[in-house]
């Protein structure tokens, strides 16, 4: 089995696979080592008894050109499916009930999800509110300044819980949502600014999006990971956890160059691989451990990034067990509902009907984050009982689930707290000082699939531009520099 590569990627999640796919397409010599038994990281979609069970991300909104182009190029391998129209209706848990989130400024006037005072404050903020005065701000600070405390602690905190699983009082608006932060600095009227941007795009003749709204794939998001992995063939090794990374000098014809030596384990055997260029596509805490020897400064910065853990439960019930019609996307839980332990609940088969067979409902429950940090330590039975108790209250569910699938993601969502952008600048500077080393992942420029694909595509492009398009000379010998 091949062990010497021009470029080696550690990590077979969406970031690593996207880099690998682009490099393989460019004709470069690339290998991928994945610790788990399957590719995709958190993004996997096993099929069980007719149910599609998303282990991590559930859907994606195609909003980045790099992601849209990638889907175009993978059209023969994945079939894009749009969300149903009913998915437009979203709800928030408030005081024991599910209340519909208003979808337009006019509907805000009668929406019971906010008090009359809160609604009036939100409408006023849409038309005229204070711009950011300078310096970094938290998401809650910006939302409160624009729309008032009730909106910040209800609508905004629920949204952030569903996206980042974090605390709006600590998360940086600039780091989490840079385009929103830009608007916050420039706009006096949010509605006026939004309209001006729409007209500006039309004037420029911007190409319309091919896919609008939420999408998935016929076989789930995991099929995208399989499509990215397909061209890598035998150069992608699973069940291959990396134990150590060392910077080395390698002797080749024509002189001495630098590279990396990687130790990993596969089927109980210790193995080694060498490469001239290394891409770390592992979670930040894993990268911190692996880079502790060859990049100690970067390793220390990586260790300083906070993250939250997440538990995803796919629970299937017979239709007659569920009293609620489940006609919508699902509901999220704001920070000002501390007695409700779930972060949110999605009605999977209402969004994508093909996710469940006829006669059944598939409900996706997620918990953990800053709301319940200890959720990941609970047993399966405890988690199912916790979900069942609270789902029975709001959805009228009776009895045990017909099927339960539980997935734990430890330290899965990096938290972009105040100072995160400065921290990542220092990280990239430290990495830049080490020849041939690159980082990709959800801790750098965004946590969504769009963000990960965009960054991975950019890094792959840089590697292609800097790599000679010719077969590399064989590595005759590797000598550790440590």
N, C-alpha and C positions, 0 to 999 in steps of 0.2 A: 504493500500500500504506500502511496506517495507520501513523503514526509518533508520534502523541500519545496518551498513555494517562493515566488517573487513577492506575493502579497498574501497574508494570512489574516483572517477575521475571526476573532473570538466572540462568539455569541450568535445564535441563529434565530433571533427575534426579528421583528419587522425592520429594524435599523440595519442589522447585520446582513439580512437577506437582500435588502434593497441595494446596499453597497455591492454585495457579491453578484447580484443579477446584472447590474450595470457594468461591472468590471469584466464579467464573463462575456457579456455582449460585445465589449470592446476588444475581445480577444486576448485578454491578459491572463496570466497564470495565477489563479486565486484559489485558496482553500478556506473552508469554514469549519470551526470546531464548536459544537453545541453540547452543553452539559446534559441536557434532558433527553428523553427518549424520542421526542418529536420536535419538529421545528415550530417556530411561531412565538415562543415565549408565552406571554399571557394570552396571545391571540390564537386560540384553538377552538375548533367547532366539531366535537365528536357527535355522531348520530347514534341515538339509542332509542329503540322501540318506536321509531317514527318521529322522534323529537330531535330538533337541532339544538344543541346545548352550547351556547357561547360561554367559554370559560373566562373571557376578559371583556374587551370592547364588544359592544352589541351592534353598533351601526357607525356609519361615518357620513359626514357632510363633505362632499367634494368641493373644497373651496380654494385649493392651491393648484396652480398650473402643473407643477411637477407630478402631483398625484393624479391629476386628470390625464396627463400624457402617459403615465405608467399604466393606467387602466386601459387606455387605447391600445397600447402595445401588448397587453395581456388579454386582448379580447377573445382570442381563440381558447384561452384556458379558464376564464372566469366569466360568469354571466351576471351582470349587474341587475339587482332587483330594487325597485323604489318602494318606499314605505307607503302604506295604505293612507287614504285621506283621513281616516279617523285618528291617525297618529298626530294630527295637528292639534287635537284637544289635549291639554296638559293640566295637571292638577297639583295643588299643594295641600299638604296636611295641616289643618289649623283647628285647634281646640276639639279634637276628636272627629272632625269631619274632613271630607275632601272637597275643596273649592276650586273651581275652574280658574285658570290663569287668564286674564284678559289678553286678547290678541291684537287689540288696536287701541289708540288713544280714546276713541269714543266709548268703547266698551269699558274703559276704566271708570267711567262715571257711575256705573251701576254694579261694578264687580264687588261682591261681598268679601273677597279675599283680603281687602284692606278696609279700614274704617273710613268714614266720610272724610275725616281730616287727612288721613293718609293718602286718599285718592286725590284730593285737591292739591296736596303738596306735590304729588307725583306729576300731575298735569302741569302745574306751574313750573316745575323743574324741567319739563320737556320743552317748554317755550322760552324760558329765561332762567338761567342759574349761573353760579359763579364758576369761573375757570380755575384750573389749578394754578397756584401762585408760584410754583417752583419747588424743586426738591422732590424726593421720592415719597409716594403716598401709598397707604394700604387701600385695598379694595373697599373696605368699609368706610374709610375716611372720604373717599371720592364719592361713593354712593350716598352717604349722608349729606355731604355738601350739596350735591345735585338734587336729591330727591327726598331727603328726610330720613330719620332713623327707622321709621316703620318699614319703608321700602327696603332699606339696607338690611334690616334684620329679618325680613320675611322673604321677599322675592329674590333679592340678590344673594342672600346667604343660602337659600335653597338651591339656586342655580350652581353656585360654587361648590356646594356639597356634592351635587351630582357630577360635576366635571373634575374637581380636584380633591374632594374629600377633606378639605382643609378649613381653616379658621380665617374668615375675611378680615379679622382684626390684625393678622400677622402677614397675610399674603400681599405681595407687592403688585400693584396694578401695572406698573411699567414692565415688570418681568413676566407676569402671567398673560397680560393682554396688551401688548405694545401699541397696537392700532387704536384700541380704546383709550389708552393713556394719551396718545397723540390728539385724539378728538377732545379729550378732557382739557388739554392745554390750549387748544385753539378755539373751541366752540363756546359761544355765549348762549345760543339757542341750539339745543340738541336736534330738534326737528328741522330747523333752518339749515343746520350744517349737514344733516343727513340728505336733505333734498338737493343741496348744492353739490354733494358728492355724486348723487345719482345722475344729475344733469351733466356733470363733468365727464363721467364715464360714457354717457351716451354721445357726447360731443366728440370724444376721442375715438368712438366707434369700437369700443372694447368687445372682443369676441364673446358671445353669450356662452354660458356654461352648458355643457352637454348634459350634465346631470344636476338637477336642482333638488334641494331638500335632502332628506335622509335616505341613504341607500345601504344595501348589503349585497350579498351574493347568493346565488341559488343554493349553494352548499354551505353558506355561512362565511364569516370573515376568515376562518381558517383556510379556506380554499385559496385565498389570495397568497397566504404564506406558502402553500404547496406549489402554487404557480411560480413564485419567486425562486423556490428551491429547485425546481425541476431541471433547469439547464446546468446546475452545478454538479449534478450526477454524483459520482464517487468522490469528488473533491469536497463534498459535505459529509462530515462524520458526526453522528449523534452518539449519545451516551459517552461523551468524551469530555468530562470535566477537566479544566486546566488547573494544574497545581502550582505552577511557577512560571514567571516570565523573566528572562534575563537579557540584557543588552550584550551583544557579543561582537567581536571582530571576526570577519570571515575572509579566508584566503581564496582568491579567485585568480584566474589568469588575468594579468594586467595590473595586479596590485592587491591591496588590502582594503576592504570596505567594512561598513558596519551593518549590523542586522540584529535579529532577535532569535533566541532559543526558547522554545516553549515545551514545558513538561506537562503531560496530561495522562489520564488513566482511561483505558478502554477495555471492557470485559476483564477487569481485574489485572491487567498488565500495564506496567509503566512504559510510556512511549515518549518520543521526542520529535519535534518538528522545528524547522528553521525557516526563516523568511527574511527578506530584505526590508519589507514594509509591513507594519502591524496595525490593524484597526481594532480597537477595543469597542465592542458593541454589547458589552455586558451591563447589567444594572450598576449604578454608580458605586454602591457599597462593595460589589464584587470587583469592579475595576480598582477600587482603592486598595483592596488586599493584594491583587495581582501585580499592581504597579509599585508596591511598597519598596522593592529592591532597586528597580531601574529608574523610577521616577518618584522619589520620596516627597518632593514638594507638591507635585500633583496629587499624590496619594493623600496627603494631609488635607488638601482642599476638598477632595472628594468626600472624605470622612466628615467634613463639617456641614454637608448638605443634609437637611432633614428630609424624612420621607414618612408616609403613613401606610399602614397595611390595610388590605381590603379582603373581605369575604364575599364571594359571589355564590348565590344559591339559585339554581334552576329547579323550581317546584312545579310539578304537573298534577292537575286535579281533573277528575271527571267533571264535565260541564255542570251536572246537577249539584255538585258540591259548592259551587260559587254562586252566591245570590246577586252580586254586582254584575252589571253587563260588561264591564271592562271595555268600554267603548272609548278608547283614547290611548295616549302614549304611556300613561302611568302617573305616579305622583312622587314629588320630592318633599323632604322635610327640612324646614328652616332651623337655624340655630336657636331661635327663641321657643322651640318645642323640646326642652331637654328631657322630658319624661317619655318620649317616643324613641326607642333605641335604633330603629332602622334609618338608614340614610335615604333610601328611596326604593321604589318598587316599579318595575316596568311590566307592562302587559304584552308579553312577547308576541303572542299569536294575533293580537289586535294590530300590531305594527307590521309584522311579516307573517301572514296567515300560514305560510308553508312551514313554519317552525313547529307546528303541532298537528297531529292527526285529527281527523274529524271526531267530535264528541269529547274533546279534551281542551283544557285551558293551560297554557304555560306561563307561569309567573316568575319573573326574575327579581330576586331580592338582593340588595347589597347593604352590607353593614361594615362597621369598622371606622376608619378615618379618625379624625380628631373627636368625633362624636362618641365612639366606643373603641378606644385603642386596644382593649383586651379581647375584642370579639374573636380575633384570629386564634386565641388560645382555647376557645371553647370547643367541646366535642361536637361531633355531627348531631347527636341527639339533642344536645342543648341548643344548638343553632336552629334546628328544625322546630323545636318547641317554642323558641323565642319568636321565630317568624310566624308560626301558626297562631300563637296567642294574639299577636297584633294584627295579623291579616284577618282574623275572624271578627275583630272589632270594626274594621273599616270596610272590608269587602264581603263580609258575611260568609266566610269560608267555613265549612264544617268538615271535620274528620282529618285523617292523616293524608299526606300527598300520595298519589299513585306512584310517583317517581320523584326522587330527590337526588340532585347532583350538587355537590359542594366543592368549591375550589378556593383555596387560600393563597393570597398573593402577599407575601411578606415584604414590607418596605417597597411597595410597588409604585407609589405615586410620589415623586419628589415634590417638596414644598418650596415654592419660589417665594421665600420670605424676603422682607426688606434687606437689601444688600446683595440679592442673588445675582444680579447682572454684573456687579463689581466682582463678585466671587468667581463667576464663570470667566470673566476677562482674565483674572489672575490664573485660573486653571489653564486656559488655552495658551497663555503666555508661557507657563511652565512646560506644557506639552510641546509647544513650538520650539523649545530649546533642545528637544530630543529628536534627532534626525530619524525620519521614517515612522513616527508614531502619530496616529490619529485617533480621535474620540468621536463616537456618535451615540445618541441615546436620548431618552426623554427628560433628562436632567439639564439639557443645554438650551434648547430654543423652543420648548413647548412639549406638552405631554400627549397630544393627540396623535392619531395615525397620520394625519396630514402633516403635522410638524415633524414627526420622525422621518417620513418619506422625503420631505423637502430637504432636511439637513443631510440625510444619507445620500441623496442625489447630488447635492452640492459637493460633499466630500469625495464621492466617487468621481465626479468630474475633475476635481483637482488632482486626484491620483492619476487618472487617465492622461491629463495634460503633462504631468511630470514624469511619466513612465515611458521609456523607450519602447516602441512597438516592434520589438524583436525578441526572439527567444533568449532568455537569460542564460548565462554560463552556469554550469553546475557548481554548487557549493561544495568545495573539496573538504573543507574543514571548518569547524566552529570553535573558537577559543573564548571562554568566558572572560569578561572584563572585571568580574567581581573579585 
